[in-house]
């Protein structure tokens, strides 16, 4: 019993270190998979228009409103992808 009592601090240290390492494992699935940027457009069949080139050239602005201005989808497909709002406002092409 005394041997076990003497080992308890060492066992607690090993357990604590193991838990600390387990909590700090990087999330390997968090890399960005979306490559296209969309803006809501009711005239499109899926409700979104691709504006990747316009955004990359900086020829746009998002005015102040609570609407979604720029959106990306997890699989670059507005019909089936999970949306991620990049910025809010109304999309205005310059």
N, C-alpha and C positions, 0 to 999 in steps of 0.2 A: 504494500500500500504506500509506503514511504517513497519507493522508487517512482511510482506513478505520480505522486504529488510533486516530486522534483522535476519530472518531465513536462508537467502541465504548461509552464511558461514557454518552453521551447515549442510545444505542440501548438499553442496559441499563436506564436510568432509565425510558424509555418502556415497555419490556416489563414491568418491575416494576409500574409504575402501572396498566397494563392488566390484569395478573393480579390486582392488589389490588382493583380495581373489579369484576372478574368474580367474585371470591370473596365479595363483599359484596352481591350482588344478592338482594333479599328473595324468599322463597318465596311466590309468589302463591297457591298451592294450599293453604296451611296454615290458612285460615280455618276456624273450627269450623262444621261443617254439621249436627251432631246437635242436635236440640232437645228430645228426649225422654230420660228417665232410666228405667232398668229395674232390677229386682232379680230374681235367679234364683227361679223358682217352678216346681217340677216338675209342679204340677197344671195348668199352662197348656200348650196345644198346642205352642208354640215354646220352652217352658222358661223364659220370662221374663215378668214382670208389670210393666206400666208404673206408675211411682210418681212421675211428674213433679210432680203437684199436691201430693202429700204432702211431697216434698222441698222444694218452693218455700215451703210453709207452715211448714217446720221441725218437723213433727210425726213425727219418726223419729230413730233413732240406729243406728249400726253398732257392735255389740259387738266385742270382740277375738276374732278368729279368722282363719284363713287363707283363708276363703271369700271370694267376691266379694259385696260388699254392694250397691254402686251401679255400674251399667254403662251406657255409652251406645254406640250403634251408628252407624257412619258415615252410614247412610242412614235411621236411625230404624226399621229393620226387623231384628228379631233373627234372622229366618230367613235373610237374605242379607247383612246389613251386617257390617262389620269391627268387632269389639268393642274397647272401650277401658275398662278398669277404672278407675273414679273413686275408689273406696275399698274397703277390704277389711273383712270382718266379717260378721256375720249381721244382716240387716235386721230391725229391730224397730219397729213402728208404735206410737207413743205414744197 
